[in-house]
């Protein structure tokens, strides 16, 4: 089988998203995936959840929860907080300019999920 035909695993997708987050939030993948609850790690972790919900990843809340060893309700909460930060915080929008337009779509998606 050609390596180009191979579909990436969930852990590969999570690793890719976590790497993006760590590059901008000055933390390590071990910290983001770990249990510590410092504010800077929570912010990075929540952004990783939010990214994994977006294209090209499009992972479900429960799938993300299993990858991070969290319940899906925690993933929903983290995605909401990230979306709110993108709406309110200029600093957060500066860190993540490519996602500022996605926040409106997230609100619609969340409303449909309920």
C-alpha positions in Angstrom: 0.0 0.0 0.0 1.3 3.4 -0.9 1.9 5.8 2.0 -0.1 8.5 0.3 -3.2 6.2 0.4 -2.9 5.7 4.1 -5.4 7.6 6.2 -3.9 9.4 9.2 -4.8 7.9 12.6 -6.6 9.9 15.3 -3.4 10.2 17.3 -1.6 11.6 14.3 -4.3 14.3 13.9 -4.2 15.1 17.6 -0.4 15.3 17.6 -0.5 17.7 14.6 -3.1 20.0 16.2 -1.3 19.9 19.6 2.0 20.8 17.9 0.4 23.9 16.3 -1.0 25.0 19.6 2.3 24.4 21.5 4.2 26.5 18.9 2.0 29.5 19.7 1.3 29.1 23.4 4.9 28.3 24.6 4.2 24.8 26.1 5.0 21.2 25.4 2.7 18.5 24.0 3.1 16.6 27.2 1.8 19.6 29.2 -1.2 20.0 26.9 -2.1 16.3 26.9 -1.4 16.0 30.6 -3.7 16.6 33.6 -2.3 19.9 34.9 -4.8 22.7 35.0 -2.8 25.9 34.8 -4.5 28.7 32.9 -2.0 28.8 30.1 -2.3 25.0 29.6 -6.1 25.1 29.7 -6.1 27.8 27.1 -3.8 25.9 24.8 -5.7 22.6 25.5 -9.0 24.3 24.7 -7.6 25.7 21.4 -6.4 22.2 20.5 -10.0 20.9 21.1 -11.4 23.7 18.9 -8.9 23.1 16.1 -9.7 19.4 16.1 -13.4 20.2 15.5 -12.6 22.3 12.4 -11.6 21.2 9.0 -9.5 19.4 8.0 -9.8 17.3 11.2 -13.5 17.3 11.9 -13.3 15.0 14.9 -16.3 14.4 17.2 -16.4 15.6 20.8 -16.2 12.1 22.1 -13.3 11.2 19.9 -11.4 14.3 21.1 -12.3 13.4 24.7 -10.8 9.9 24.3 -7.6 11.4 22.8 -7.2 13.8 25.7 -8.6 11.5 28.4 -11.4 13.9 29.1 -15.2 13.6 29.0 -17.0 15.0 25.9 -18.6 17.7 28.0 -15.2 19.1 28.9 -14.4 19.2 25.2 -17.7 21.1 24.5 -16.9 23.6 27.3 -13.3 24.1 26.0 -14.6 24.7 22.4 -17.2 27.3 23.7 -14.5 29.1 25.8 -12.2 29.2 22.8 -14.9 30.6 20.6 -15.7 33.3 23.2 -12.0 34.2 23.4 -11.9 34.6 19.6 -14.9 36.9 19.8 -13.6 39.1 22.7 -9.9 39.0 23.0 -7.7 40.9 20.6 -4.7 39.1 21.9 -6.2 35.7 21.2 -7.3 36.8 17.7 -3.7 38.0 17.1 -2.4 34.6 18.0 -4.9 32.8 15.8 -5.8 35.1 12.8 -6.7 32.2 10.5 -9.6 31.1 12.8 -11.3 34.4 13.6 -13.9 33.9 10.8 -14.6 30.3 11.9 -16.2 31.4 15.2 -19.6 32.2 13.6 -19.8 28.8 12.0 -19.0 27.2 15.4 -22.0 28.9 17.0 -24.3 27.5 14.3 -22.7 24.0 14.6 -23.1 24.0 18.4 -26.8 25.1 18.1 -27.5 22.2 15.7 -25.7 19.7 17.9 -28.1 20.4 20.8 
